[in-house]
Amino acid sequence: VNATDADEGPNSELTYSLRGTAGIASGAFQVDSQTGEITAAGKLDYEAAALYELEVQARDGGDLSARAKVL
């Protein structure tokens, strides 16, 4: 995922995290806090879950945040 912030200085620095991920998806994925890159934390089993729903949050240095749903 990718987010942008028009602020300057420390308030423009973004960090990413997974938020409110439940069930099978909670341990199946991880997000790089600096780049927003989402990766599988292990093997995914289609028979266990055919669809995963994640919520990624981007937070700036001024403590403002935005979220996006990833399917």
N, C-alpha and C positions, 0 to 999 in steps of 0.2 A: 504494500500500500504506500501511498505517497501523500503527504500533506505539505502545505506551505503556510508561512506566516509572514505578513508584511512588516512586522516589527523589526527593530534593529537591536543589536547587542544580545545580551543574555536572554531577553524575552523572546527572541526569534528561534532559539534552540528548541527543537522538538524531540520528544521521546515517545516511543510507541510501546503499547502493552496490550495483552489480551484481556478482555473484561467480560465478566459474567458468563464465561464459557462453562457449560454444564455437560454432564453425561460423558459419553465416549469422547467427544471432542476436547474435553478439558485436558487430557493428557496426550492427545494425538498430535497437537501442533504447538509450535513456539514462534514467537516473533522477535526479530532482532530489534532491541530497544533504540538503536541509533539509525538504522536504515529502513525499518518497516518491513523487511523481507520476512515472509511467512514460510516456514518449512515444516515438514512432517517430522515429528519427534521419534518416530519409529515406523514400523510397517503398518499400512492401512489395510483393513480387511473389508472388502465390499459386502460380504455376507453379514458382518457385524453392523455395518452402517453404510448405506448407499449414498447418504448425503450428510455433510457436516455443515454446521452453521456456527460461525465465529463472529465476535464483535471486537474490533480493533479500536483502541483509543489512542489519539495523538494529543499530547499535552505540551504546551509551551512553557517557557521559563517564567511567565507571569501567572501561571496556574490556571490558564484557560484551557479547555479541552473540547474535542469533537470526536464523534464515534462514527464508524461505518460497519455495516454488516457485510460479511464475506460468506458466500455459499460455495 
